[in-house]
Amino acid sequence: MRLKSIILALFVCFSATTLHAGTSLQFISKWPFVSAAWYLQAAPNAVTSGNHATEGPIVIWAIGDTIQVLKGGDLSEVLTFRVNTFSAIFDMYYCDEAGSETLYVAAGAGNKEKATGGFQVFNLSDLSASPMNPVGTLFEVPDNPGSIKISDTETQALPQVNALGIGYASNTIFLADNNFGLRVIDVTNATTPEEILLSNPTNGYKSGYKQGDINGTYTTTGGYTNAEAITFTETGKPDKTYAFVLDYYYGLKVFDVTDSAAIAEPVVKNMQTDFLYGSAALVSDVHPVIGSDNRLYTYVTAMDQYAEESVMAKLSILSDTNELTEGSIINIGRIETPGGATGVTAPNENTAYVADNHEGLQIIDASGTPAPGEVLDFKVKGSYTSQAKGAYSVAHLDNTLYMGTVESGLMKLDVSDSSAPSFKASTESAVHGDDIVFADGFTYLLDSTRGLRIFDTSSFSGPTLTGFLAISGTAYDIAVNNNIALIANGSEGLTLVDLADKSGPSLIGTTPTPGTSRSVAWFESGSKSYACVAEGTSGSRLIDVTDPENPGTPITIDQSGFTAGTDSAVDVIENRAYIADIRGLKIADLNDPLTPFVIAEKVTTGNAVAIYVFRQNTSVYAIIADDAEGIRIENVTDPLNIPSTVATIPPPETGSYLDLDMEGALLFAASGKGGFTLFSLADPAHPEELASWATQSSTKAVSAFSTAEEDVYVVAADTYNGLSINQVYDSGDTDLADSLTSSSSSSGCFIGAAGSALF
């Protein structure tokens, strides 16, 4: 995997293809596969497992803001609940002590006022509890803050906890806080997690380890993105506890935390790459293990020295006398994985399971003892890649491996024969992206079975999850105007939502409709506002929503004289409704909203499922997604005299076109497993394909928009995996990636020698 792929694809959920010289789609950000830092792989600690007193073996899977507790056998759902976070759940630790089962969650940036993010504790002993709320939290630590430099002369205290990684040992949490460093938290009483104070505070901090900046000062602190902990037992000696943290400035840091009140400086293994002028370590996951030889090892996944190849490495942590000392961390072996190594777990020192992105699971033979100064070249001894694209997290329990993937959700694999892992079960993601719309800096993501999520995407650098509203029913489509959302809510009818408070959207009400509400569009007539709703075999209707608290009675659009179809999508422009049904296109006159009626139709050869209508100069065009027939462009300027089809676009190689949106003369067409494609309709008679964007899931909807600077963006909804943000670049733009690529040699070794300074 090359550097540009890391920058622009990050998690390789998506990949861009440029078909027209000078025009491309560039990935900007995504959700729920959020990274701890913008240039790192997605958070790899989304799956954990253990036992439960009443349920037996369970697996716990986090995706975005949602946690699912599943039965370890058939992956059937036991419990699903949301965690308040502005971004996503970055890490979990499950303590399965019978009768007091507890889940510790790192939920990103904390905000005490909104009770969001930070460190949260959940009591899982009673899995029937509803709602499932945290029993303990740590959102900020005012008396032991981090800090950030805000100007050449000013430093600001940063008390908010930005929790990204969790290690656990003996009722103590070792928390990777991106704002601070390593926080050490006593969770003996889960309802009141408290920092363990240092017996001799130093450098202005009272607990844990405050990580200074690269200049050795404390003007800006933090940078820790992941954490693990392990207790090491050696015959005849007291137990030792070590905390492993990943620091994206340096690499791996190992702390002796046996006495949490007296934490010394860590031992550091420099893993910096040539990326960003040698100031970053592209390390994603760490997993320590005690070997049968009574030695302490850890596996890491990362990019190599030159930020070019994806690798997994095995490190020996202690000296020959089992002491953690400067220089004791040495490279034992490594392997360049074929995909993009993100997460790693291991049952012992000889075998590692790697979540390898588009190459699914890779099982690594990490056995062997190197001679002094030697670095072993590990080999793949087994793999599982079938429908496992986008593998990002792994957890094992006995001979079972649980793996989070983009393509198939959570997979259960039998790894009793590590050379031939076999499929046992899977379950789809608890987070769906079924429709999407951008309006005034916010993106509204509709999850058909869970509800509505609101993201602040005004900066485009990364979506901030600002609000959520659970909605009953099966929601298909959303339209937004003046802080009101219209939701085509299946058999429930038309649902209206108040969006004035983006952090707390509220349900206004639902108006029943005779059919199944599948698509909705706003329509203004004079001083009144209407929703035009397509209802499948029941036709289409107008509903007066001028007063959202008191919507009017649905008014049927009269289709007398025309063959009834299945109305699946609708768009409204200039007092006319354009309806896509199973037979093709119907056009309705809405000049009198009290007596709307169909005035024309155009039968198509496919199954019309989506429609977008636009005006270009004096002509009006309807773009119809016609299922297996691809896209049809019709001139509907005069509905009573529709000429022959203006142009057609063949169906995509993969999937079929499901949703359409335009910005200017650019057409964006979502095509399920085919991702989405960008076309130019500058000349509607000659549509030109410019670029396409592939997904490892299924792109169901798109929403395009432009900024004041005339930059064009598109937000896309993936059926099982949330949203992505992409920008359209043309030849006049400066490619961001060009300014970030490494100037080093194109051939780099992840590990040069056992004692080398570089990782």
N, C-alpha and C positions, 0 to 999 in steps of 0.2 A: 504494500500500500504506500503510495507516494504522499509527500507532504501536502500537496494541494488537495488531495483527497481527504486528508485529515482536517484541513482548514475548512473546506467547503462542504464536506459530507459529514465530518466529525464522527458520527456513528455509522456511517454508510447505510443509513436507512434509505437514503435516496441517492441517485446519481444523475448527473446532467448529461445530455447529449446535445451538441450544437450541430444543427443541420444546415444553417444558413450562415455564411461567412459574416462575422461581425456581430451576430446576435446569439446570446446564450442565456440560460437560466442559472443563476448562482444561488446556492443555498445560504440562508442567513441564520435561521435558528429553528427550534422545534420544541414540542412538548408532547408526550411526557418524558421523552428520553433526554432529560436535561443533564448537562455535564457540570461537574464541580468548577471547572474553568472552561472558558469558551473553546480552547484548543485541545481539550482532553476528550477521551471517549466518554460515553454516557456512564452514569453511575452504575457500577457493576454489582452492587450488593442488594439486589431487589428480591432475592429468594433466600429463605432460610427454612429449616425444618427441625423437627424434634418430636417429642412425645407429649401426650396430653392425658390427664387422669381419666377423663370420660370418653375421649374420642380416639385414643390410641395414637398411632403415628399421624402427624399432621404436617402440612407444608404451608408456609406463609409467603404470600407473593404480593409485592407492592408494585403498582404501576401508576405513575403520576401521583395523584393525591389519594389513591384508593388502595386499601389493603383487603386482600381476600385470605381467609383461613379455609383450607381445603383438606379433605380427608386424604391421607397419604396413599390410600389404596387406589381408588378410582378417580381421584381429583374432584369429587363432588363437593359442592359449596356447603360450608358450615356457617360462615359468617362473612359479610362484606360491610366495610365501613370506611368513611372518609376521614382523612387527617387534615386539619387546617394547615395549609402551607401556601406560600406565595409562589413556590416553584414545583417541587416534587419531593418525594421521600427518597433520601440519598442512601440511607443505611438502616439496618435493623439488627437487633440481637434478641434472640428468644431464649429466655431462661425457663427450662421445662421442669422445674422442681414441682413434684406432684402436689396439687392442691393450691399452689400459689404461682401458677404459670404467669409469666410477665413478659411483655414485649416492650423493648426500648427502641425508640425511633429518633433518627436524625432527620429533621424536616426542614433544613435550610435556614434562611434568615428569620430570626425571631422578632416578634412584635408583641409586647406585653399587652398594650392597649387593645389590640385586636385578637389576642390569644391565638396567635398564628405562628407556625414555624418553630425554630429552636429545637430543644430537646423535650420529648414527650414520652410519658410512661403509660402503658395500658395494661390493665388487669385482665388476663385472658382465662382466668380459672372458670368463669361462667360464660360460655360462648353463646348463651341465649340472651345475654344482656342487650337491651336496645333502648336508647341509642348507646353506642360504644364511645364513651368520652374518656379523655385522659384522666388518670387519677393523680398524676404528678407532672409538673412542667418546669422548665427553666428557659424562659424567653430572654432574660437579660441578667447581667451581674453588675450593677452599678458600682459596687465597691471593689471590683476586680476587672476593669474594662480592658479591651484592646484599644488600639488607637489608629488614626489615619491622618496622614499629612494632607491638609487642604490648601496650603499655600507655602511659599518659601519660608514663611515665618510662623505659620500656625499649624498646630496639631490638635485634632479633635478627639475626645474620648469616644470609644465605640463600645458601649456596654452590651449591645445586642449580641446574642449568641447565634452564630451562623454555623449550625450543626451539619457536618458533612460525613462524618465517619464515627463508628462506635467500636470500641474494644471493651471486653467485660472480664472481670476476675474478682471473685470473692466479694460480691455486693458493691463493687466499685466500677464505675464507668470511666473509661478513658476516651474523651470526646475530642475529635478533630474539629476545632472551631476555626473556621477560615478567617474570622476577625481577630482571633487572639493567639491561638496555638493549641496546646494540649490542656484541656480542662480535666480535672480529676474530681469526680463527683461520687459522694456516698449515697447509695440507693438502698441502704438497709431498710429505711422507711420509704417505700416507693411513692408515698403521697407528698413527701417533702425532700426531694433531691437537693443536697447541699454540697458545695465545694469543700474539699478537705484542705484545711489551711496548712501552709508550710510552717514548720517550726522556726525557720529562720528566713523570713521573706527577703527577697532580693530584687533589685532592678525595678522596684515599684509594683511588683505583683505579689499577691497574697497566697495564691494557690496554683498548682499545676506548673506549666512552663509557658512563659510568654515568649513567642518567637519574634525576634527583631527582624529588621529588613536586611537587605543584602549588604548594606553599609555598616551593619553592626549597631545601628541605633534603634530606638523604639518609637520613632515618629509614625511608622506604619508597621503594624504587626499582623501576624497570622500567616496564611498561605497553606494551611494543612487541609488536605482533601480526603483523607481516608485513614482508618485506624483499625488495628486489631490488638489483642492482648493474649498472652499465654503464660501459664505457670509452669516453670521448669523444675523438675524434681531430679536430684542426683543423690544416690545412696550415700549416707553419712554426712550430708550437708543440708543446711536449711533450704527450703524452697525459695525460688527466685521468680518474681513476676516481671515480665518485660512488655512494654507497650511499643508497637510498631506503628509509625505514622508515615504517610506520604506527604512530602513537602514539594509543591510544584515549582519551587525555586531551586531546590537542591536534589531531591530524590528521597531515599529511605533514611529515616532516623529511628534509632532504637533507644528507648529509655529503660533504665532499671527503675521500676516503680514499686519494688518490694516494700519500701517504706514510702507511702504516698505523701508523707509530710516532709520528706527530704529527697527531692528529685534532683539528681545531678544533671550536668550537661549530657545530651545524647551523643551516641556514637553515630557518625554520619557515613553513609555510602553515597558518594556523589554520582548522580545519574543524569546530570545535565546533558542536554543535546546541543547541537548547533542551531536549533530552532530559536527564533527571536534573539539572535546574537549571543547564543550560548547562555541565556538567562532562564531557561525553563527545562524542567524534567517532565517528560511525557509518560508518566507512570500512572496506571489506572487502578491496579488492585494488588493486594498483598495478602498472603496466607501462610502464617507460621505453622510448623509441624515439628513434633519431637520424633526423632528417628529411633529405630530399633537399636541403633548403636549408641543410644543415650546422647545424641548430639542434637543441637537446635538448628533447624533450617527454616528458610522461608522461600516461598515462590512469589514472583512478581510478574505482572504483565505490563508491557510498556512499548514505546518505540525505541529504536536503536539510537546510537550516538549521533547519527546523521539525520534522524527523524525521517527515515525512509522505510524501514522494515518493521513489521509487527513481530514482537518476540515474547517468549516466556523464559525466565531465567530462574535458576535455583542458587540461593546464597547460603553459605555457612555463616552463622552469626557469632559464635563464641570461639575463643582461642582454644588451643589444645588442652588447656586446663579448665575449660568451660568458664572462662571469664569474658565479660563484655568489656573490651578495651579498644583503644584507638587502633584501627587497622585489623581488628579481628573479623570484620565482615568481608568475606572474600567470595569471588565468583567461582561457583562449582561447575556450572554447565548452562547451556542455553540452546534454544531452538527458534528459528524463524518460522512462525506459523503461516499457513497459506492464506488465512483470512485477516482478521484484525483482532488480535488477542485483547479481550476486555476484562473478563472475570476469570478467576482461578480458584479452585478448591482442591484439596488433596486428602486422601485417606491415610497416607503414609509418606515416607521420604522417597519412595521409588516410583510413585505414580501421581500424575497431576491431570486434572480435568480442566480444560480451557474452553471458555465460551469464546468462539473465534469468529464472531460476526457473521459474514456471509458464507463462511465455511462451517457453520454449526458447531458441533462438539469435536474437539481434538483431544485424544487421550495420549498423554506423553509418557514414554518410558524414561524416567529420570534416575534410573539406577546407575550404579558404578561409583568407584572411588578414584578421583583424579590423583595423579602424581603431583607433588609440590609444583606450583606454577602452571599446571595444566588446566584447561577449561574443556569440559566434555561437550561433545555435540550430541544432543539428545535426538531421539527419533520418535515419530508418531507410530504408536502401536495399534491404534484403533480410532475410528471416527464415526460420526453420525451426522449426515448432512441433509437427509430427506425432509423437505418442507421445514427446515430449521434455519432459514436465513435470518440474519439479524440477531444471532445468539449473543447475549450480553451478560447473563448472570447464571451462576451454577451453585448448587448446594447438594451435598450428598448425605444419605442416611443409610448405613449398612451398604448393601449392594444396589441401592437405588440412587439415581441421579435425577435431580429436578433442574430444568434449564428454562430460563426465560428467553423467549425469542420474539422478534417482530412478526414473523410470518405466521406462526401457529400458536402464539400465546405461550402458556406454560406447558412444557413437555415432561413426561415421566419416562425415563429410560432405565432398562435393566443393564447394569454394568458388571454383573458377576463374571462375565467373560470380557475383560477389558479390550480384547482384540476385536470383538464383534458385539458392540452395544446394540440392544434391540428396543424397539418402541413398545411402550405399554399403554400410555394414555396421554391425552392432552386436553386443555380447556382454553377457550378463547379469552382474550383480554377483557377485563372488567371495565376498561375505558374504551368507548366507541367515539368515532367521529362520523356522524351521519349527514350533517349539513353544517355550513359555515358561512358567516357573513362579516364583512369588515365595515365599521361605521364610526367616523369621528375618533380615530385613534384606538378603538377597541375592537377586538375580534370576539365574536359570539360563536361558540362551538356547541352544537346540538348533539347530545348523546341520546339515541332513540329510547333507551331503556332506563337511563339514570337521571337525565336532566340537562340543564343548561349551565355551561361554564363561560365565564367572562374573563378575557385576558386584556391587560393593558399592553398593546403592541405599538404604542406611539413611538418608541425608540427603535423598534425593529431589531435591536441587538439581541433581545431575548424576551419571550413572553412572560409577563408577571400575572399569575393567577389572582384575580381580585375578588371574584365572587362565584357562587354556585347556588343553583336552585333545583331541588328535586322536583320532577314533574311526573305525575302518573300517566299511564297510557304508553303509546308507541308513537313518538314524535318523528315526523318525516322531514319537515321543511320549516325554515324560519325566515322572516322578513323583519327589518328593523327600521323605525322611523320615529323621530321626536321622542326618544327614550321609551318607546313602547315596542315590545316584540310581539309579533303575530306568529303563532306556532301552529302548523297543521299537525294536529295531534291524533291522527288515526281515528279510531272509533269513538274517541272522546269528543272530537269536534275541533273547534277553534279555541286555542288557549291564548290569553293575553297576559303579558308580564310587564310590570313596571320596572324600567331600567334606570331610573333617576339616581338611585344609590347603587353604584357599580359593585360595592362590596357586599350589598345585601339586596339583591333583586327580589321582588315580591310578586306573588301570584295575584293577579287581578281577578281572574275568573275564566271559566270555560263555557263557551256557547255550543250546545249540542248541534250537530248537523245530521241530516238523514243518512249520509253515506260515510265513507272512510276518508277523512281529510288527508290529502297526500301532498298538496302544494298550495302555496299562498303567495299573493302579491298585493302590495298597496295600490290604492286607486283614489285619487282626489277628484272630487266633482264639486265645483263651487267652494262653499265653506265646509263641506262635509268630507269625511274620510271613510273609505270602504276597504274591506278585505275581500279579495276575490279568491275563492277557495275551490280547487279542483278536488272532486270527491269520487274518483273511480267510476264505477258503473252507475253511480247516482247522479252523474253530471257535475255541474259547477254552479256556485252560488255567490251572491254578494251579501256582505254583512256590514251594516253601518257601525263603524267603530269610532265615530266622532267623539262620543263620550265612552271611553274605554270601560268605565264602571257599569255602563248600561248599554251594551251592544244591541243592535236591532235584531229583528227576526230575519233569519236567512231568506234571501230572495232568489228563487231559481232562475237561472239563465235558460230561457226558452229555446229548445233545440228542435221545435216542430219543423217538419219538412226535411230534416237531416237525419242520417242514420246514427243511432246512438252508438257510442263507443265506450272506452274506459278512459276517463279524463285523468291523466297522470301528472301533468305539469301545466302551469299557467304563467303568462307574462302580460303586463298591461302597459300600453303606451297610447297616449292621445285618444282617450275615451274608447279604446278598443281592447278587448281581451283576446289573446291568442292562446289557444288551448291545444296542447299536444295530447292526442288520445291514441288508442290502439290502431285506429284507421289512418291517422295522419294529423292534419291541422284543421281546426275550426276557429273562425273569427266571429266575435260577438260585438254587437253595438251596445255601448254603455252610456250613450248620451243621456238617456233617462235611466238612472240607476234603479228606479222602481219597476221598470219593465225592460230588463236587458234581454236581448235575443240574438241568436246566431244568424249571421247574414251570409256566410260563405264557408266553404270547406275545400281542402285540397287533400285528396287521398294519396298516401305514400305507400311504397312497397314494403316498408319495414314496420316496426312497432315504435311509434314516436313516444319517447320517454322524457325528453327535456326540450325546452325551448328558450330562446333569447331573441328579443326583437329590438332593432335599432334603426335610427334614421341616419341616412347619409345624403346630405344635400336635400334634394327634393324627393328622394326615394326612401321607402321603408322596406326593410328586409327582415324576414323571419329565418332564424337558424334553428334547424330541427335535428336533434339527436335521434336517429331513426334505427336504433338498435343494431342489428347485424348489417344494415345497409350503410352504416356510417353516418355522415352529416349531410343534410340537404340545405341549400340556401335558396329561399323563395322570395321573389319580389312581390310584396303584398301592399304596394302603394294604393292600388285599386282592388279592394277585396272581391269585387264583383267581376273582375277581369284579371285573374292571376295568370300570368304567362307561364310558359314551360319553365322547369327548374333552372335557376340561374347557374348553379354549380353544385357539384357534389364532392365530398371528401371521403375517401375510402375508409373503412373501419380500421382501427389500429391492429397491429400484429398480435397484441395481447389484450384481452378484455373487449369491452364495447363502451362507447361514449355514454356517460350517465348524467353529466351536468355541464352547463355552459355558462360562461360569463365573459364580458368584454370590458376593456378599458381603451378608449380611443378606437383605433382600428385593429387592436390586438384581440384575438379570440383565444380564450383558455378553455380547453375541453378535458374534463376528467374522464378517465377510462378504466376505472377499477384497477385490476392487477397491472394494467399498462401504464399506471401513473397518470400524468396529464401532459397535454401537448399544446404548444403555442403556435398559432397561425396568424398571418397577416391577412386582413380583409380590406386593405387599402383599395383593392379592386375586387369587389365581391364576386365578380365573374371568374376571377382567377385567384382563389385562395392559395396562400403560400405557407407551407410548413416551415417554421423557423427553428424550433428546438423542442425537445421533449425531456420529461423528468420521470425517471423510473422509481418505483417504490417497492419495498419488500413486503408491503401489506396490500392495501387496495384503496386507491384514491376515489372517494365517492362524490366529493363536491369541491368547488373552487370559488373564490371571491377575489376579484382583481380591483386595484385602486391605484391612484397616482398621488404623489405628494406635491407640495407647492413648488418644489424644485423640479417637477416633471419627471421624477423617478417613478417607474412602474413596479409594483409589487403584486404578488399573489399569495394568498393564504389558502392552504389545501387541507381538507378533512380526510383523514385515513380511517377506513371503516373500523379497524380495531386499535388504532394507535394514534389518536389525537390529531395534532395539527403540525404543519410545517410552514415556514415563511421563506419565500424565494423572491429574488429581484431579477428583473429583465435588464441585461447588459447589452449595449450595442458597441460598435467599434469605437465610438467616441468616448466611452467610459474608460476609466483606469481600473484594471482588474486588481481587486484588493489582494488576491493571492500573489501577484507578481512582486509586491513589495515585501512579502513575508517569506518567500522561499529561501532555502539555505543556499549559501554560495560555496558550500563545502563540496568535497569529492562526492560523487554519486555512489560510491561503494563504501559502506561502513560496516564494521563488525560490532555487534551489540556488546560483546565482551572480548577484549583483546587478550588479556592474560589475567590469571587469578589475582595478582596483586596490583593490577592497573588502577590508576586513579579514576579513569572514566568507566562508566557503567557498561 
